[in-house]
């Protein structure tokens, strides 16, 4: 329920009465709200900006607009706007299509009691999604501020344009991983890398953009043609005014390489500092000036200056970075109280680039009398070490450490015996154990629930000690005793000798995802059973109506009235057979129309009098599957045509009445349906739209409803051909 402010509901509906019924039900359920109704695209767009609704409730089928179009308009304006389809009827396939396109839920108008529940659930889901989106946007903005995190991360990162699936940015790890040069990788469609079919790939991207799912399992191609299994963690991010898809790709080899780099980083820095060349110098302070007296020749290699240039008056002070001059001079002053001092500052090299130097100074006093560093006979000697790479590496370590600490997934590093050596804050949030409590302990001793078969742990251990990555799900226990389902990847890390030294575990809580999936499965089964029952009841109700018509016709004396009742009986029976076919079908969204035509034609022949029932039925039917919306009007058209052939038989002498039904799909995906007989055919100059019979008017109306065409001709009898597009 919305307590802080009055709820704003925007109805997309062409019938004001339906809106009144929905509003009455919502108010009866205790909702306080303000509403507005629109029935076309322009009004909808205007209301989204002026009315600023909290939720949109839309009919699916309207004369000048439709629910799917409304859904697209709303999602384009606000991807997180809750959208409920409120419709008089909807088959399962359309419902699923709406949900995949971003609808929060759908409610049948006959079940308005569900509307309040669906509305509250949709608003709550929107609130959670909005919070998640805000958090992810802040994280992404942080990534933009620290561009080096993206460029230097060992994780594979891609930024993808969801409109054409092209890669608009890739970090160095992605370039190294896939093997294409950056200029070739940028702009490349993901269909060249992802092995999924393009339409399925786009569908998965839409799910990621709608935040329906953010973790995917794919197979990706490399430039050399190799294919690797990857896990793609994808979420939408805003850059400027455009929404992109940010993907983090995980691969076992990259995890191993990243860990090796991290383990050896300290040793690498220490080795670098111990072996890097240094510049040695000596200078004196005289009358407040620094006079360089000697400097080693390798200054040309380190800083670009010759030794002669460095000995010129004022050289050192003149080339100090301006922002560090006061700091460097204070360091020299420190020698007045200490014989040794070290400091770091920036220095301008001869090529005018800036280098970080570590200056280690020692005061060499002139004699036993001592004095201070300002004494003219005292000498200062020292070394200049280029630590630019060290500074850059330290910055990378800080950025990498910050990224690992900020990661949403729990990350744990253990020794080869499984004892925890490091964990990030997400591990503490996941398990309830502080980092101090976890260090030095085996994760199983902390979070093992006892729910797993011991063989699971044996298989896990056998996998990782054989230098393979293990992926799976475990039911673990938090410090509070609460059970949760954890998705985990464990990767072994080898040292330079090829021996396992560490294991890296990446964990995430998937308890809620599991629960939601189970509920969705149950809901789908319940809806399928309900839909099947609806078809069964509709068929039964139609049979009751036909029985009542039969009883009523016995009391009708007027022949024309009896004929009208019989026509009504036939048409209702035609629709009843459709619902019976759907009730018995394995797929509740479509039926094999060829089977329906056989049942319908046989039924019509059996209901005629004995003389006419001698008609011969011939079939040239191919399997064509139609939805309920197409099957009913198409079936009624066939019923009218076959009924006309049975009512006015006039075959050649000594020949029985023959009726042929043909059904097929052409190469353009159109349905071609033909009914022909060997009777006298249509009158010369026959125009269907001018025919006075109700049956012919119905045929034209129903063909228009199918967005198709029907034609009438003579070919040794009457031929009626119906063509319409088969909806996907």
Secondary structure, DSSP 8 states (H G I E B T S, - for coil): ---SS-EEEEEE-S-HHHHHHHHHHHHHTT--EEEEEE-SHHHHHHHHHHT--SEEEE-SB-SS-BHHHHHHHHHHH-TT-EEEEEES---HHHHHHHHHHT--EEEEGGGGGGHHHHHHHHHHHHHHHHHHHHHHHHHHHHHHHTHHHHHH-SSEEEEEETTTTEEEEE-HHHHHHH-S-HHHHTT-BGGGTB-S-HHHHHHHHHHHHTTS--EEEEEEE-TTS-EEEEEEEEEEEEETTEEEEEEEEE-HHHHHHHHHHHHTHHHHHHHHHHHS-EEEEEEEEETTEEEEEEE-TTHHHHTS--HHHHTSTTHHHHHB-GGGHHHHHHHHHHTTT-SEEEEEEEEE-TTS-EEEEEEEEEEE-SSTT---TTSTT-EEEEEEEE-HHHHHHHHHHHHHHHHHHH-SSEEEEEETTSBEEEE-HHHHHHHS--HHHHTTSBHHHHHB-S-S-HHHHHHHHHHHTTT--EEEEEEEE-TTS-EEEEEEEEEEEE-TTS-EEEEEEEEEE-HHHHHHHHHHHHHHHHHHHHHHHHHHHHHHHHHHHHHHHHHHHHT---HHHHHHHHHHHHHHHHHHHHHHHHHH-SSTT-EEHHHHHHHHHHHHHHTS-TTGGG-EEEEEE---EE-HHHHHHHHHHHHHHHHHHHHT---STT---EEEEEEEE-TTSEEEEEEEESSS-S-TT--GGG---HHHHHHHHHHHHTT-EEEEEESSSEEEEEEEE---
